[in-house]
Amino acid sequence: MRLGARAGFKRNERMLSLDPRYVVAFPGNGVLERLVIEAKSRRITVVDRRGPLGTSPKRAAQDTD
């Protein structure tokens, strides 16, 4: 089944329909942001690993060298 531009949203809807205990959020895009908002509205615990706005994990790793 091809979902086209809505594939990310549909995938997230399917994941949330499984009633997870947790959602772990890594850096992503607007689809991920929507997943976090929806999970919180369903009272699902969100483990947020996105970091502060404007940070890049690759750059942070380079800065520690």
Backbone hydrogen bonds, N-H to C=O, Kabsch-Sander energy under -0.5 kcal/mol:
donor,donor_aa,acceptor,acceptor_aa,energy
6,R,3,L,-1.3
7,A,4,G,-1.8
10,K,6,R,-2.7
11,R,7,A,-2.6
12,N,8,G,-2.1
13,E,9,F,-2.3
14,R,10,K,-2.3
15,M,11,R,-2.3
16,L,12,N,-2.6
17,S,13,E,-1.6
18,L,15,M,-1.4
19,D,16,L,-1.7
23,V,45,T,-2.1
25,A,23,V,-0.6
25,A,47,V,-2.7
26,F,24,V,-0.6
33,E,29,N,-2.0
34,R,30,G,-2.2
35,L,31,V,-1.8
36,V,32,L,-2.4
37,I,33,E,-2.4
38,E,34,R,-2.6
39,A,35,L,-2.7
40,K,36,V,-2.5
41,S,37,I,-2.0
42,R,38,E,-1.3
43,R,40,K,-1.6
44,I,39,A,-2.8
45,T,21,R,-1.3
47,V,23,V,-3.1
47,V,45,T,-0.5
48,D,46,V,-0.8
49,R,25,A,-3.1
49,R,47,V,-0.7
55,T,52,P,-1.6
60,A,56,S,-2.8
61,A,57,P,-2.0
62,Q,58,K,-1.8
63,D,59,R,-2.1
64,T,60,A,-0.9
65,D,62,Q,-1.1
